[in-house]
């Protein structure tokens, strides 16, 4: 066994050693050589949603279930350690690279994806920010992998996993519907590997039942919050029974309509879309390239299930007529990159040095990138707030005459610097005292 291990190590190519070193170098530069300030949505999530009482709360859509669950669980192990939480979130990206390699067995595709990641500011930034978009993208990549490996030999358990993941994706973040709906439509109408009856039964058991159960919890907790019930006491059950319809309606409206329908329309704000494209060229180039591949396959009449998923996505996107912020795309853009790579998986470069060229470019980007973290003005603003609060920080939660965002940052510093455990009632009291001042 030892000789086999030595043989495998000796036969690992030099470029793979270099790539592994680049990943380590990137991790060191992000998490060791940089001081991590807390960003606006990060601190609001950390102080508001990382509790068992509010983990399903969706009064605002920025509560991403996955990262809130991880934050709540790691509290018991490391307390409030934002660098550790960011690192856990970042690990989703190397895992995406691993899924890509397992899908196509092509190193050059992995290296290209790594370069894309470094070139795109939004893809890079959200890899270390405490949001659930990257975990969502990772799971969508795993769905791609499961569909891909079921082309020739369908496995029932894989289809069950796909439906479970799709249910959890919506629970995590409502914007996942952009890709969940196309995936489910394509499975039902265009995935011939399984019988329709089997797909329907699995859908009911592994998607619909899980989604309805968890989403009902989200709706009721959100409805209770909107009705002013903050402390879960025995009388709450009676209140829910007596006011179930109103609670459910207000929670449902808040999650699915208030924020979603208030987003600016796509066709009514083309000028904003153009600005978005200019600011996030790589992100939109990925979608544009996907569309071109889809269009080519339609003309050739050689469509596979991935083509149908992409087609349903663009159709749903147009019909919904909403212009989401660019961060929403992070939750599913890697699925589109996998789709693009699927049609280049058999391409072979005659020049072996191509891999080294990509690695050299990646090394250059990591080494000489100015303002490596927290580049936007909004992030720098929150950094300034934290710096000012640290100067006169004390380990108590009395009224500090703070603004709303300062209240969140102060409580975060209280947890971080004073070795305290998160307590929702404690934070709510501190928040109300400052808000009512």
NUTI-661925 format. One record per residue (C-alpha): residue in three letters; residue number from 1; x, y, z. Coordinates in nm, 3 decimals, decimal comma. Example, Ala and Ser with C-alpha at 12.3 -4.5 7.8 and 13.67 -1.06 7.14 Angstrom:
<pts>
PT; ALA; 1; 1,230; -0,450; 0,780
PT; SER; 2; 1,367; -0,106; 0,714
</pts>
This chain:
<pts>
PT; UNK; 1; 0,000; 0,000; 0,000
PT; UNK; 2; 0,283; 0,240; 0,089
PT; UNK; 3; 0,455; 0,170; -0,244
PT; UNK; 4; 0,130; 0,242; -0,429
PT; UNK; 5; 0,098; 0,574; -0,245
PT; UNK; 6; 0,458; 0,668; -0,330
PT; UNK; 7; 0,395; 0,579; -0,694
PT; UNK; 8; 0,084; 0,800; -0,709
PT; UNK; 9; 0,266; 1,093; -0,548
PT; UNK; 10; 0,560; 1,061; -0,788
PT; UNK; 11; 0,325; 1,058; -1,086
PT; UNK; 12; 0,138; 1,376; -0,991
PT; UNK; 13; 0,221; 1,634; -1,256
PT; UNK; 14; 0,418; 1,945; -1,170
PT; UNK; 15; 0,131; 2,174; -1,271
PT; UNK; 16; -0,094; 2,006; -1,013
PT; UNK; 17; 0,166; 2,072; -0,741
PT; UNK; 18; 0,179; 2,434; -0,854
PT; UNK; 19; -0,199; 2,464; -0,853
PT; UNK; 20; -0,222; 2,319; -0,500
PT; UNK; 21; 0,041; 2,572; -0,392
PT; UNK; 22; -0,166; 2,851; -0,547
PT; UNK; 23; -0,473; 2,747; -0,348
PT; UNK; 24; -0,267; 2,747; -0,028
PT; UNK; 25; -0,113; 3,083; -0,120
PT; UNK; 26; -0,459; 3,229; -0,181
PT; UNK; 27; -0,588; 3,099; 0,154
PT; UNK; 28; -0,287; 3,247; 0,335
PT; UNK; 29; -0,332; 3,583; 0,167
PT; UNK; 30; -0,704; 3,601; 0,242
PT; UNK; 31; -0,722; 3,456; 0,591
PT; UNK; 32; -0,378; 3,517; 0,745
PT; UNK; 33; -0,228; 3,823; 0,578
PT; UNK; 34; -0,550; 4,026; 0,589
PT; UNK; 35; -0,750; 4,157; 0,883
PT; UNK; 36; -1,120; 4,070; 0,845
PT; UNK; 37; -1,375; 4,339; 0,912
PT; UNK; 38; -1,743; 4,253; 0,927
PT; UNK; 39; -1,954; 4,357; 0,627
PT; UNK; 40; -2,309; 4,498; 0,655
PT; UNK; 41; -2,510; 4,186; 0,567
PT; UNK; 42; -2,263; 3,966; 0,751
PT; UNK; 43; -2,305; 4,146; 1,082
PT; UNK; 44; -2,684; 4,170; 1,047
PT; UNK; 45; -2,702; 3,796; 0,979
PT; UNK; 46; -2,464; 3,715; 1,262
PT; UNK; 47; -2,649; 3,918; 1,524
PT; UNK; 48; -3,004; 3,847; 1,402
PT; UNK; 49; -3,031; 3,500; 1,249
PT; UNK; 50; -2,767; 3,270; 1,399
PT; UNK; 51; -3,005; 3,147; 1,672
PT; UNK; 52; -3,235; 2,847; 1,697
PT; UNK; 53; -3,527; 3,088; 1,748
PT; UNK; 54; -3,468; 3,286; 1,427
PT; UNK; 55; -3,281; 3,055; 1,192
PT; UNK; 56; -3,599; 3,015; 0,982
PT; UNK; 57; -3,694; 3,382; 1,006
PT; UNK; 58; -3,732; 3,548; 0,663
PT; UNK; 59; -3,839; 3,901; 0,749
PT; UNK; 60; -3,565; 4,003; 0,507
PT; UNK; 61; -3,431; 3,779; 0,229
PT; UNK; 62; -3,069; 3,815; 0,345
PT; UNK; 63; -3,114; 3,532; 0,597
PT; UNK; 64; -2,952; 3,243; 0,412
PT; UNK; 65; -3,039; 2,922; 0,592
PT; UNK; 66; -2,715; 2,734; 0,519
PT; UNK; 67; -2,472; 2,991; 0,657
PT; UNK; 68; -2,703; 3,069; 0,952
PT; UNK; 69; -2,710; 2,699; 1,042
PT; UNK; 70; -2,331; 2,674; 1,017
PT; UNK; 71; -2,291; 2,991; 1,225
PT; UNK; 72; -2,523; 2,859; 1,493
PT; UNK; 73; -2,348; 2,520; 1,512
PT; UNK; 74; -1,993; 2,658; 1,519
PT; UNK; 75; -2,088; 2,882; 1,811
PT; UNK; 76; -2,048; 2,579; 2,038
PT; UNK; 77; -1,700; 2,499; 1,904
PT; UNK; 78; -1,522; 2,830; 1,846
PT; UNK; 79; -1,760; 3,101; 1,967
PT; UNK; 80; -1,797; 3,405; 1,742
PT; UNK; 81; -1,500; 3,370; 1,512
PT; UNK; 82; -1,572; 3,546; 1,187
PT; UNK; 83; -1,247; 3,436; 1,020
PT; UNK; 84; -1,328; 3,071; 1,088
PT; UNK; 85; -1,682; 3,116; 0,951
PT; UNK; 86; -1,549; 3,291; 0,641
PT; UNK; 87; -1,297; 3,012; 0,590
PT; UNK; 88; -1,570; 2,747; 0,610
PT; UNK; 89; -1,765; 2,939; 0,348
PT; UNK; 90; -1,454; 2,972; 0,129
PT; UNK; 91; -1,399; 2,595; 0,131
PT; UNK; 92; -1,703; 2,562; -0,093
PT; UNK; 93; -1,496; 2,699; -0,383
PT; UNK; 94; -1,220; 2,431; -0,374
PT; UNK; 95; -1,503; 2,177; -0,343
PT; UNK; 96; -1,660; 2,317; -0,660
PT; UNK; 97; -1,323; 2,272; -0,832
PT; UNK; 98; -1,313; 1,912; -0,711
PT; UNK; 99; -1,664; 1,842; -0,846
PT; UNK; 100; -1,560; 1,995; -1,178
PT; UNK; 101; -1,261; 1,765; -1,205
PT; UNK; 102; -1,464; 1,459; -1,104
PT; UNK; 103; -1,717; 1,550; -1,372
PT; UNK; 104; -1,485; 1,595; -1,671
PT; UNK; 105; -1,139; 1,472; -1,560
PT; UNK; 106; -0,974; 1,774; -1,727
PT; UNK; 107; -0,722; 1,977; -1,528
PT; UNK; 108; -0,718; 2,265; -1,774
PT; UNK; 109; -1,090; 2,326; -1,707
PT; UNK; 110; -1,018; 2,347; -1,333
PT; UNK; 111; -0,738; 2,596; -1,397
PT; UNK; 112; -0,958; 2,807; -1,625
PT; UNK; 113; -1,232; 2,817; -1,362
PT; UNK; 114; -0,978; 2,928; -1,102
PT; UNK; 115; -0,867; 3,211; -1,331
PT; UNK; 116; -1,229; 3,317; -1,392
PT; UNK; 117; -1,280; 3,322; -1,016
PT; UNK; 118; -0,983; 3,555; -0,967
PT; UNK; 119; -1,083; 3,785; -1,253
PT; UNK; 120; -1,442; 3,832; -1,137
PT; UNK; 121; -1,471; 4,068; -0,841
PT; UNK; 122; -1,817; 3,948; -0,741
PT; UNK; 123; -1,722; 3,578; -0,758
PT; UNK; 124; -1,406; 3,641; -0,560
PT; UNK; 125; -1,562; 3,865; -0,293
PT; UNK; 126; -1,853; 3,634; -0,211
PT; UNK; 127; -1,622; 3,337; -0,164
PT; UNK; 128; -1,519; 3,476; 0,176
PT; UNK; 129; -1,829; 3,679; 0,271
PT; UNK; 130; -2,078; 3,522; 0,513
PT; UNK; 131; -2,365; 3,469; 0,272
PT; UNK; 132; -2,521; 3,147; 0,149
PT; UNK; 133; -2,468; 3,203; -0,222
PT; UNK; 134; -2,152; 2,993; -0,253
PT; UNK; 135; -2,300; 2,699; -0,065
PT; UNK; 136; -2,598; 2,722; -0,300
PT; UNK; 137; -2,368; 2,724; -0,603
PT; UNK; 138; -2,180; 2,424; -0,467
PT; UNK; 139; -2,503; 2,225; -0,434
PT; UNK; 140; -2,615; 2,324; -0,784
PT; UNK; 141; -2,278; 2,200; -0,915
PT; UNK; 142; -2,340; 1,872; -0,734
PT; UNK; 143; -2,682; 1,851; -0,900
PT; UNK; 144; -2,508; 1,900; -1,236
PT; UNK; 145; -2,269; 1,617; -1,150
PT; UNK; 146; -2,553; 1,384; -1,047
PT; UNK; 147; -2,747; 1,452; -1,368
PT; UNK; 148; -2,432; 1,409; -1,575
PT; UNK; 149; -2,343; 1,070; -1,428
PT; UNK; 150; -2,703; 0,947; -1,468
PT; UNK; 151; -2,702; 0,982; -1,847
PT; UNK; 152; -2,614; 0,622; -1,912
PT; UNK; 153; -2,703; 0,446; -1,587
PT; UNK; 154; -2,985; 0,606; -1,387
PT; UNK; 155; -2,965; 0,564; -1,010
PT; UNK; 156; -3,278; 0,621; -0,802
PT; UNK; 157; -3,090; 0,756; -0,501
PT; UNK; 158; -2,932; 1,028; -0,717
PT; UNK; 159; -3,270; 1,154; -0,834
PT; UNK; 160; -3,391; 1,160; -0,473
PT; UNK; 161; -3,085; 1,365; -0,373
PT; UNK; 162; -3,148; 1,610; -0,658
PT; UNK; 163; -3,504; 1,673; -0,537
PT; UNK; 164; -3,392; 1,712; -0,173
PT; UNK; 165; -3,124; 1,963; -0,275
PT; UNK; 166; -3,375; 2,162; -0,484
PT; UNK; 167; -3,612; 2,182; -0,187
PT; UNK; 168; -3,334; 2,301; 0,047
PT; UNK; 169; -3,211; 2,554; -0,209
PT; UNK; 170; -3,541; 2,742; -0,196
PT; UNK; 171; -3,544; 2,720; 0,184
PT; UNK; 172; -3,196; 2,871; 0,184
PT; UNK; 173; -3,270; 3,156; -0,054
PT; UNK; 174; -3,578; 3,237; -0,259
PT; UNK; 175; -3,364; 3,348; -0,556
PT; UNK; 176; -3,268; 2,981; -0,604
PT; UNK; 177; -3,601; 2,948; -0,782
PT; UNK; 178; -3,427; 3,093; -1,087
PT; UNK; 179; -3,255; 2,756; -1,134
PT; UNK; 180; -3,466; 2,517; -0,925
PT; UNK; 181; -3,773; 2,563; -1,147
PT; UNK; 182; -3,576; 2,497; -1,471
PT; UNK; 183; -3,413; 2,187; -1,319
PT; UNK; 184; -3,745; 2,038; -1,207
PT; UNK; 185; -3,915; 2,117; -1,541
PT; UNK; 186; -3,628; 1,960; -1,736
PT; UNK; 187; -3,631; 1,648; -1,516
PT; UNK; 188; -4,003; 1,598; -1,566
PT; UNK; 189; -4,028; 1,671; -1,937
PT; UNK; 190; -3,682; 1,608; -2,082
PT; UNK; 191; -3,497; 1,356; -1,865
PT; UNK; 192; -3,581; 1,020; -2,020
PT; UNK; 193; -3,360; 0,814; -1,790
PT; UNK; 194; -3,648; 0,770; -1,544
PT; UNK; 195; -4,016; 0,691; -1,592
PT; UNK; 196; -4,263; 0,973; -1,534
PT; UNK; 197; -4,435; 0,785; -1,250
PT; UNK; 198; -4,107; 0,737; -1,066
PT; UNK; 199; -4,016; 1,103; -1,111
PT; UNK; 200; -4,357; 1,213; -0,985
PT; UNK; 201; -4,345; 0,989; -0,674
PT; UNK; 202; -3,990; 1,102; -0,590
PT; UNK; 203; -4,092; 1,464; -0,644
PT; UNK; 204; -4,380; 1,433; -0,395
PT; UNK; 205; -4,172; 1,259; -0,129
PT; UNK; 206; -3,829; 1,418; -0,162
PT; UNK; 207; -3,909; 1,766; -0,284
PT; UNK; 208; -4,264; 1,873; -0,210
PT; UNK; 209; -4,301; 1,721; 0,139
PT; UNK; 210; -3,963; 1,856; 0,258
PT; UNK; 211; -4,023; 2,197; 0,104
PT; UNK; 212; -4,377; 2,233; 0,245
PT; UNK; 213; -4,267; 2,128; 0,595
PT; UNK; 214; -3,965; 2,363; 0,620
PT; UNK; 215; -4,129; 2,647; 0,431
PT; UNK; 216; -4,434; 2,635; 0,659
PT; UNK; 217; -4,199; 2,685; 0,954
PT; UNK; 218; -4,039; 2,983; 0,774
PT; UNK; 219; -4,376; 3,136; 0,693
PT; UNK; 220; -4,517; 3,096; 1,046
PT; UNK; 221; -4,205; 3,231; 1,220
PT; UNK; 222; -4,191; 3,525; 0,978
PT; UNK; 223; -4,563; 3,588; 1,026
PT; UNK; 224; -4,523; 3,580; 1,405
PT; UNK; 225; -4,234; 3,827; 1,381
PT; UNK; 226; -4,443; 4,063; 1,170
PT; UNK; 227; -4,728; 4,033; 1,424
PT; UNK; 228; -4,492; 4,145; 1,701
PT; UNK; 229; -4,437; 3,811; 1,878
PT; UNK; 230; -4,066; 3,807; 1,968
PT; UNK; 231; -4,047; 3,560; 2,260
PT; UNK; 232; -4,158; 3,200; 2,200
PT; UNK; 233; -4,375; 3,134; 2,508
PT; UNK; 234; -4,649; 2,872; 2,567
PT; UNK; 235; -4,923; 3,119; 2,473
PT; UNK; 236; -4,774; 3,148; 2,124
PT; UNK; 237; -4,927; 2,813; 2,022
PT; UNK; 238; -5,272; 2,944; 2,118
PT; UNK; 239; -5,206; 3,267; 1,933
PT; UNK; 240; -5,107; 3,074; 1,619
PT; UNK; 241; -5,425; 2,863; 1,632
PT; UNK; 242; -5,646; 3,168; 1,680
PT; UNK; 243; -5,475; 3,379; 1,413
PT; UNK; 244; -5,334; 3,113; 1,179
PT; UNK; 245; -5,474; 3,258; 0,857
PT; UNK; 246; -5,346; 3,611; 0,922
PT; UNK; 247; -5,006; 3,490; 1,042
PT; UNK; 248; -4,961; 3,258; 0,744
PT; UNK; 249; -5,078; 3,519; 0,493
PT; UNK; 250; -4,846; 3,791; 0,625
PT; UNK; 251; -4,548; 3,553; 0,638
PT; UNK; 252; -4,614; 3,420; 0,288
PT; UNK; 253; -4,651; 3,770; 0,146
PT; UNK; 254; -4,328; 3,888; 0,311
PT; UNK; 255; -4,124; 3,597; 0,177
PT; UNK; 256; -4,263; 3,565; -0,175
PT; UNK; 257; -4,407; 3,902; -0,269
PT; UNK; 258; -4,300; 4,206; -0,069
PT; UNK; 259; -3,932; 4,198; -0,161
PT; UNK; 260; -3,956; 3,996; -0,483
PT; UNK; 261; -4,222; 4,207; -0,651
PT; UNK; 262; -4,062; 4,532; -0,538
PT; UNK; 263; -3,746; 4,453; -0,733
PT; UNK; 264; -3,702; 4,675; -1,039
PT; UNK; 265; -3,832; 4,528; -1,365
PT; UNK; 266; -3,589; 4,398; -1,625
PT; UNK; 267; -3,742; 4,557; -1,934
PT; UNK; 268; -3,824; 4,882; -1,758
PT; UNK; 269; -3,463; 4,936; -1,649
PT; UNK; 270; -3,245; 4,837; -1,943
PT; UNK; 271; -3,007; 5,123; -1,860
PT; UNK; 272; -2,940; 4,968; -1,517
PT; UNK; 273; -2,886; 4,631; -1,684
PT; UNK; 274; -2,624; 4,786; -1,914
PT; UNK; 275; -2,446; 4,934; -1,612
PT; UNK; 276; -2,462; 4,595; -1,441
PT; UNK; 277; -2,309; 4,428; -1,745
PT; UNK; 278; -2,025; 4,681; -1,754
PT; UNK; 279; -1,954; 4,638; -1,383
PT; UNK; 280; -1,977; 4,258; -1,394
PT; UNK; 281; -1,859; 4,176; -1,744
PT; UNK; 282; -1,730; 3,826; -1,665
PT; UNK; 283; -2,050; 3,729; -1,485
PT; UNK; 284; -2,272; 3,830; -1,777
PT; UNK; 285; -2,026; 3,690; -2,031
PT; UNK; 286; -2,080; 3,348; -1,872
PT; UNK; 287; -2,456; 3,376; -1,921
PT; UNK; 288; -2,413; 3,513; -2,275
PT; UNK; 289; -2,182; 3,225; -2,369
PT; UNK; 290; -2,434; 2,978; -2,225
PT; UNK; 291; -2,704; 3,135; -2,439
PT; UNK; 292; -2,489; 3,107; -2,754
PT; UNK; 293; -2,419; 2,738; -2,686
PT; UNK; 294; -2,790; 2,678; -2,627
PT; UNK; 295; -2,881; 2,861; -2,949
PT; UNK; 296; -2,626; 2,657; -3,147
PT; UNK; 297; -2,763; 2,330; -3,006
PT; UNK; 298; -3,121; 2,435; -3,088
PT; UNK; 299; -3,020; 2,501; -3,450
PT; UNK; 300; -2,845; 2,163; -3,467
PT; UNK; 301; -3,144; 1,998; -3,294
PT; UNK; 302; -2,910; 1,815; -3,058
PT; UNK; 303; -3,047; 1,900; -2,716
PT; UNK; 304; -2,964; 1,726; -2,391
PT; UNK; 305; -3,115; 1,786; -2,049
PT; UNK; 306; -2,864; 2,062; -1,965
PT; UNK; 307; -2,978; 2,254; -2,275
PT; UNK; 308; -3,336; 2,233; -2,157
PT; UNK; 309; -3,240; 2,355; -1,808
PT; UNK; 310; -3,063; 2,658; -1,957
PT; UNK; 311; -3,355; 2,720; -2,193
PT; UNK; 312; -3,609; 2,712; -1,908
PT; UNK; 313; -3,384; 2,942; -1,706
PT; UNK; 314; -3,378; 3,215; -1,972
PT; UNK; 315; -3,752; 3,170; -2,033
PT; UNK; 316; -3,830; 3,201; -1,661
PT; UNK; 317; -3,591; 3,495; -1,626
PT; UNK; 318; -3,769; 3,686; -1,904
PT; UNK; 319; -4,120; 3,598; -1,784
PT; UNK; 320; -4,043; 3,702; -1,427
PT; UNK; 321; -3,917; 4,037; -1,561
PT; UNK; 322; -3,704; 4,124; -1,258
PT; UNK; 323; -3,353; 4,265; -1,238
PT; UNK; 324; -3,189; 4,105; -0,933
PT; UNK; 325; -2,864; 4,239; -0,784
PT; UNK; 326; -2,550; 4,076; -0,921
PT; UNK; 327; -2,486; 3,886; -0,596
PT; UNK; 328; -2,795; 3,671; -0,663
PT; UNK; 329; -2,622; 3,520; -0,968
PT; UNK; 330; -2,339; 3,391; -0,750
PT; UNK; 331; -2,584; 3,133; -0,615
PT; UNK; 332; -2,608; 2,951; -0,948
PT; UNK; 333; -2,353; 3,091; -1,197
PT; UNK; 334; -2,115; 2,797; -1,152
PT; UNK; 335; -2,384; 2,566; -1,293
PT; UNK; 336; -2,361; 2,769; -1,614
PT; UNK; 337; -1,982; 2,744; -1,616
PT; UNK; 338; -2,016; 2,366; -1,586
PT; UNK; 339; -2,262; 2,378; -1,876
PT; UNK; 340; -2,012; 2,568; -2,091
PT; UNK; 341; -1,729; 2,335; -1,994
PT; UNK; 342; -1,943; 2,032; -2,085
PT; UNK; 343; -1,912; 2,129; -2,451
PT; UNK; 344; -1,534; 2,181; -2,423
PT; UNK; 345; -1,458; 1,871; -2,219
PT; UNK; 346; -1,320; 1,683; -2,521
PT; UNK; 347; -1,107; 1,971; -2,640
PT; UNK; 348; -0,735; 1,904; -2,619
PT; UNK; 349; -0,467; 2,172; -2,624
PT; UNK; 350; -0,168; 2,083; -2,840
PT; UNK; 351; 0,052; 2,316; -2,639
PT; UNK; 352; 0,122; 2,151; -2,304
PT; UNK; 353; 0,246; 2,480; -2,162
PT; UNK; 354; -0,110; 2,618; -2,168
PT; UNK; 355; -0,176; 2,495; -1,813
PT; UNK; 356; 0,137; 2,668; -1,690
PT; UNK; 357; 0,035; 2,992; -1,861
PT; UNK; 358; -0,298; 2,992; -1,672
PT; UNK; 359; -0,121; 2,918; -1,344
PT; UNK; 360; 0,128; 3,200; -1,400
PT; UNK; 361; -0,156; 3,444; -1,471
PT; UNK; 362; -0,336; 3,325; -1,158
PT; UNK; 363; -0,022; 3,367; -0,948
PT; UNK; 364; 0,023; 3,719; -1,085
PT; UNK; 365; -0,334; 3,814; -0,997
PT; UNK; 366; -0,303; 3,683; -0,643
PT; UNK; 367; 0,039; 3,839; -0,585
PT; UNK; 368; -0,010; 4,188; -0,723
PT; UNK; 369; -0,378; 4,257; -0,666
PT; UNK; 370; -0,415; 4,585; -0,479
PT; UNK; 371; -0,671; 4,617; -0,198
PT; UNK; 372; -0,714; 4,241; -0,196
PT; UNK; 373; -1,018; 4,245; 0,033
PT; UNK; 374; -1,299; 4,491; 0,100
PT; UNK; 375; -1,259; 4,698; -0,216
PT; UNK; 376; -1,602; 4,861; -0,245
PT; UNK; 377; -1,695; 5,188; -0,076
PT; UNK; 378; -1,983; 5,022; 0,112
PT; UNK; 379; -1,753; 4,764; 0,269
PT; UNK; 380; -1,498; 5,030; 0,362
PT; UNK; 381; -1,773; 5,231; 0,530
PT; UNK; 382; -1,853; 4,940; 0,763
PT; UNK; 383; -1,482; 4,894; 0,826
PT; UNK; 384; -1,459; 5,257; 0,941
PT; UNK; 385; -1,754; 5,203; 1,177
PT; UNK; 386; -1,588; 4,900; 1,333
PT; UNK; 387; -1,257; 5,082; 1,375
PT; UNK; 388; -1,427; 5,373; 1,553
PT; UNK; 389; -1,624; 5,146; 1,783
PT; UNK; 390; -1,315; 4,945; 1,878
PT; UNK; 391; -1,145; 5,260; 2,010
PT; UNK; 392; -1,387; 5,303; 2,301
PT; UNK; 393; -1,524; 4,950; 2,322
PT; UNK; 394; -1,622; 4,808; 2,663
PT; UNK; 395; -1,765; 4,467; 2,751
PT; UNK; 396; -2,114; 4,577; 2,848
PT; UNK; 397; -2,442; 4,628; 2,663
PT; UNK; 398; -2,575; 4,951; 2,806
PT; UNK; 399; -2,730; 5,219; 2,590
PT; UNK; 400; -2,446; 5,353; 2,374
PT; UNK; 401; -2,643; 5,607; 2,162
PT; UNK; 402; -2,561; 5,405; 1,851
PT; UNK; 403; -2,711; 5,403; 1,505
PT; UNK; 404; -2,880; 5,085; 1,381
PT; UNK; 405; -2,576; 4,944; 1,199
PT; UNK; 406; -2,349; 5,048; 1,488
PT; UNK; 407; -2,573; 4,849; 1,724
PT; UNK; 408; -2,518; 4,536; 1,516
PT; UNK; 409; -2,142; 4,593; 1,493
PT; UNK; 410; -2,113; 4,667; 1,866
PT; UNK; 411; -2,292; 4,345; 1,960
PT; UNK; 412; -2,064; 4,155; 1,721
PT; UNK; 413; -1,759; 4,308; 1,896
PT; UNK; 414; -1,915; 4,218; 2,230
PT; UNK; 415; -1,941; 3,852; 2,124
PT; UNK; 416; -1,599; 3,846; 1,963
PT; UNK; 417; -1,389; 4,031; 2,222
PT; UNK; 418; -1,566; 3,943; 2,545
PT; UNK; 419; -1,595; 3,566; 2,500
PT; UNK; 420; -1,975; 3,580; 2,510
PT; UNK; 421; -2,231; 3,345; 2,358
PT; UNK; 422; -2,505; 3,475; 2,131
PT; UNK; 423; -2,835; 3,536; 2,308
PT; UNK; 424; -3,131; 3,658; 2,104
PT; UNK; 425; -3,322; 3,812; 2,394
PT; UNK; 426; -3,006; 3,994; 2,504
PT; UNK; 427; -2,946; 4,135; 2,156
PT; UNK; 428; -3,312; 4,235; 2,106
PT; UNK; 429; -3,310; 4,428; 2,436
PT; UNK; 430; -2,982; 4,602; 2,345
PT; UNK; 431; -3,114; 4,680; 1,996
PT; UNK; 432; -3,444; 4,825; 2,130
PT; UNK; 433; -3,270; 5,034; 2,396
PT; UNK; 434; -3,056; 5,205; 2,131
PT; UNK; 435; -3,338; 5,232; 1,878
PT; UNK; 436; -3,574; 5,395; 2,128
PT; UNK; 437; -3,313; 5,639; 2,248
</pts>
